[in-house]
Amino acid sequence: MATQPTSPFPSVDRIVRFEAVARLCESYGRGAVIDAIRAVLDDYRARMSQPEYLSPSDKELSQQIEDRLRARSTPRLRRVFNLTGTVLHTNLGRTQLSSRAIEHAAMAMREACNLEFDLDSGGRGERDSLVEDILIELTGAEAATVVNNNAAAVLLVLATLAQRREVIVSRGELVEIGGAFRIPDVMRSANTRLIEVGTTNRTHAADYQKAIGPKTAALMKVHTSNYKISGFVADVAEPEVARIAHEHQLPFIIDLGAGSLIDLTAYGLPKEPVVRETIASGADVVTFSGDKLLGGPQAGLIVGKKALIDKIKRHPLKRALRVSKPVLAALEGTLLAYRTPDLLVQELPTLRLLTRPVADIEALANRLLPHLAAALGTQWQVTVTPVASQVGSGSLPVEIIPSMALTCRPTSAKVGTALQRLSAALRKLPTPVIGRIADDALVLDLRCLEDEPGFLAQLSQLVTK
Ligand SMILES: *Cc1c(COP(=O)(O)O)cnc(C)c1O
């Protein structure tokens, strides 16, 4: 009989009784600890044949096991500092919700709630009705419904109102939003035939008129949120398209994209379409996002004429695209802020950050400057510089909002790699810091930095070597 080669490591049974490892069983449970021991031993075995291999001490083994357990119970989704200068950064989660929205969502997740239960009658309720009244109040529409996001809203509206029929859209508005949302593709998915009219730069009322035929289901306008055409241009204003549609008893649909519930120019921001004004201009169905300028959770809002909204609510896709209870609660918590307009900008982080006075951002930059310069050392020159923030998520692509940044320039020659290394080091911090590289510098736009102590506290851990 062949004898088993003796293992160079203590047995799993012995390791689990090491004092440091036994303690881990309390936090992680014995099963996970044993799995971690096996994985760590497998790692060492795999490296045994390498020349630089050293067999581990008991202490090293314990540490490896602990590190592995900790790493595996750390979430992938983490808080970051968004210093990109783009307030609604899609890759960084777009909206930061208000405390009221967060607490309301937490309640809905933690407790039983009247999600689809009518507290007056004791009978079945509609989840959308929780926010329908306030959406009607804020937009002037007759009815409202909510789905997963604005892309879903557009899809559902088209599938309900224009399946196997035609929808007329100006060639100047065949938008691609990114993430594969393209108006012609959405039309195809909804089984709707897109009829393009006009040209890229100019579309006239007569173009819409001429395209209307027996198969026309609707006229549609899409807000060109993420680009602007200038020069020799013409498009047909909403009231005129509405008039043409209604002359032919057709619905007029508008995909507003960001769609604000208030006029942002009142806060010194550039003009973005206001949902109430769009409804007033004669649109029958308007869709917009919950997590763009509205400042709420990811959702797609559909408002408009009651007869059309009722039809949209009854479509089978509506059930597939409906929102979950924490989202609905977060949306209600966000919308309630609009009933106290004087406090709105303070309450909703999106509006608070967009309207933050540049003098405040500059003062913050000056306070942080010596600390960042000290953390970076002599290899870097750090200055306070004026920059331009963006709204993001396709809103107001051309307009920029003056802001202030800490700009880091390497003092040595190898600019490109130095910038990449600094970006990587900032991303490795406990709360990763995300900036942007522009003009041979790393730019940290401070518009969205509200947690100054949190930012400062981790600077000493920055490793730039
Ligand atoms: C952003 C946008 C969409 C997509 O909205 P989501 O909420 O991200 O799904 C659709 N249309 C327009 C015009 C947009 O700006």
The ligand as a Gaussian input file, in Angstrom:
#p B3LYP/6-31G(d) Opt

LIG

0 1
 C      -32.486000      59.830000     -20.771000
 C      -33.451000      59.743000     -21.884000
 C      -34.159000      58.549000     -22.107000
 C      -33.942000      57.321000     -21.279000
 O      -34.379000      57.537000     -19.967000
 P      -33.979000      56.487000     -18.823000
 O      -34.752000      56.966000     -17.624000
 O      -32.509000      56.582000     -18.652000
 O      -34.408000      55.153000     -19.277000
 C      -35.051000      58.522000     -23.142000
 N      -35.253000      59.600000     -23.938000
 C      -34.592000      60.770000     -23.729000
 C      -34.855000      61.925000     -24.650000
 C      -33.664000      60.870000     -22.698000
 O      -33.001000      62.013000     -22.482000

